[in-house]
Amino acid sequence: MSTTPVTSARRQDLLARVLASAVAMDARYSKDADYSALFRLPYLPFGSVRLEGQSLKSYPLLYWGDPVCARFATFGLIPSADEFRKSRQWPDSMSLAQLDDRSVNYFNHSVPPNDWFDRYDDRVNKDKALNILCHSYQSDTVHLDLTPRAMIAVGKVNEKWSLRKRFLEMAISDLRWFVSALALSAPSKETPDFI
């Protein structure tokens, strides 16, 4: 997938809006124990990262691959907290341009993709759903999550009503970013197919 300065600017503009929203939500719930519990990620020992100098619970991972160039998409609920384990080599601080570059090139980065993606695209055996359909995250497919913020496993969220309530509030608020990431592909000649 190729990118241009214009498409890069469009993605970074969207990331800037996601950042502002996440910072506002983190501030609004700064003293809320249930909200904080959603983001108790074992791989973020300091409890936060910095994006454009703003402190966040985790990086907003809005897209995995380039939504502007993708012809196909897969969907998930939330980014895995496992994404931030030390071997994944995420820095403690990034700019929007660095986050955009890491996200767009996620499947072609020096750090291999999270094992979770092997369910759909096996780069070795070529026997998974995307491979069978002659598509790949490395070439023409993007992955999007309904909320871009990594948090504790959804199974843990369901153990306590107040956690579920906070998660649903956040997911409803974040749903606009999922739709906006989908809309990034709108100007292309062909609307992406969704798998």
C-alpha positions in Angstrom: 0.0 0.0 0.0 1.4 3.4 -0.9 0.7 6.7 0.9 1.0 10.3 -0.1 1.5 13.5 2.1 -2.2 14.3 1.6 -3.4 10.9 2.9 -0.9 11.0 5.7 -2.2 14.5 6.7 -5.8 13.1 6.7 -4.9 10.2 8.9 -2.9 12.5 11.3 -5.8 15.0 11.5 -8.1 12.2 12.6 -5.5 10.9 15.1 -5.3 14.5 16.5 -9.1 14.5 17.0 -8.9 11.1 18.7 -6.1 12.3 20.9 -8.1 15.4 22.0 -11.1 13.2 22.8 -9.1 10.6 24.8 -7.4 13.4 26.8 -10.8 14.9 27.6 -12.3 11.6 28.6 -9.2 10.7 30.7 -9.5 14.1 32.5 -13.3 13.8 33.0 -12.8 10.4 34.7 -9.4 11.1 36.3 -10.7 10.2 39.8 -13.0 7.4 38.7 -11.7 4.0 40.0 -13.6 1.9 37.5 -12.4 4.0 34.5 -8.8 3.7 35.8 -9.3 -0.1 36.2 -10.1 -0.4 32.5 -6.6 0.7 31.7 -4.5 -1.2 34.3 -2.3 -2.7 31.6 0.5 -5.0 32.9 2.7 -3.8 30.0 2.5 -0.1 30.9 4.1 -0.1 34.3 3.9 3.7 34.6 0.2 3.7 33.7 0.5 6.0 30.8 2.2 7.0 27.5 2.8 10.4 25.9 1.4 11.4 22.5 2.3 14.9 21.3 3.2 15.7 24.9 -0.2 14.7 26.2 -0.4 11.9 28.8 -2.8 9.0 27.9 -3.8 5.7 29.4 -2.6 4.0 26.2 -1.9 4.9 22.5 -5.0 5.2 20.4 -4.5 2.4 17.8 -7.2 3.5 15.3 -6.0 1.5 12.3 -3.6 -1.3 11.6 -2.5 -0.8 8.0 -3.6 2.1 5.8 -7.3 2.7 5.8 -7.0 5.1 2.9 -5.4 2.5 0.5 -7.1 -0.7 1.8 -9.6 -2.5 -0.3 -10.6 -4.9 2.5 -11.0 -4.7 6.2 -11.3 -6.9 9.3 -12.8 -5.7 12.6 -12.2 -6.2 16.3 -13.6 -4.8 19.5 -10.5 -3.3 21.2 -6.8 -3.4 20.7 -5.1 -6.1 22.8 -3.3 -4.9 25.9 -0.8 -7.5 24.9 0.2 -5.2 22.1 2.2 -3.1 24.6 4.4 -5.9 25.9 8.1 -5.0 25.9 9.0 -7.1 22.9 6.6 -5.1 20.8 9.0 -2.1 21.2 6.5 0.7 21.6 8.2 3.9 22.9 7.0 5.7 26.0 6.5 8.9 23.9 5.5 9.5 20.2 4.4 12.2 17.9 1.2 11.9 15.8 3.4 11.3 12.7 5.3 8.5 14.4 2.1 6.8 15.6 0.6 7.2 12.1 3.7 5.6 10.6 3.8 2.7 13.0 0.1 2.1 12.5 0.1 2.3 8.7 3.2 0.1 8.4 2.2 -2.2 11.3 2.2 -5.3 9.1 5.5 -4.3 7.3 7.4 -3.1 10.4 10.6 -4.4 11.8 8.6 -5.6 14.8 6.4 -8.5 13.5 2.6 -8.1 14.0 1.0 -9.3 17.1 0.3 -13.1 16.9 -3.4 -12.3 17.1 -3.4 -11.4 13.4 -2.2 -14.9 12.4 -5.8 -16.0 12.8 -6.7 -14.2 9.6 -3.4 -13.8 7.7 -0.7 -16.4 8.0 2.4 -15.1 6.3 4.0 -18.5 6.4 1.4 -21.2 5.6 -1.0 -19.0 3.7 -4.0 -21.0 4.9 -6.1 -18.4 6.8 -9.2 -16.5 5.7 -7.5 -13.5 4.1 -5.0 -15.8 2.3 -7.7 -18.0 0.9 -9.5 -14.9 -0.4 -6.2 -13.8 -2.0 -5.8 -10.8 0.4 -3.3 -9.8 3.0 -2.7 -7.3 5.7 0.7 -6.6 4.0 -0.9 -5.4 0.8 -4.6 -4.5 0.7 -6.3 -5.1 4.0 -6.7 -2.9 7.1 -7.8 -3.9 10.6 -10.0 -1.5 12.6 -11.3 -1.8 16.2 -14.5 -0.4 17.5 -12.6 1.5 20.2 -9.0 2.5 19.5 -7.9 2.3 23.1 -6.2 -0.9 24.6 -7.5 -1.9 27.9 -8.1 -5.0 30.1 -9.7 -8.0 28.5 -13.4 -7.7 27.8 -14.0 -10.8 29.9 -12.7 -8.9 32.9 -14.9 -5.9 32.0 -18.0 -8.1 32.2 -17.2 -9.3 35.8 -18.3 -6.0 37.3 -21.4 -3.9 36.3 -19.6 -0.6 37.0 -16.7 -1.5 34.7 -19.1 -2.6 32.0 -20.9 0.7 32.3 -17.7 2.7 32.0 -16.5 0.6 29.0 -19.8 1.1 27.2 -19.7 4.9 27.8 -16.2 4.9 26.3 -17.0 2.6 23.4 -20.1 4.7 22.5 -17.9 7.9 22.6 -15.1 6.2 20.6 -17.5 4.7 17.9 -17.3 8.0 16.0 -13.5 7.3 15.5 -14.2 3.9 14.0 -16.7 5.4 11.6 -14.2 8.2 10.8 -11.5 5.6 10.0 -13.9 3.8 7.7 -14.7 7.2 6.0 -11.0 7.7 5.2 -11.5 5.3 2.4 -14.5 7.1 0.9 -12.7 9.2 -1.7 -11.2 6.1 -3.4 -12.7 4.9 -6.6 -13.8 1.7 -5.0 -15.5 1.3 -1.6 -13.7 -1.3 0.5 -15.2 -4.7 1.0 -15.4 -5.7 4.7 -14.7 -9.3 5.7 
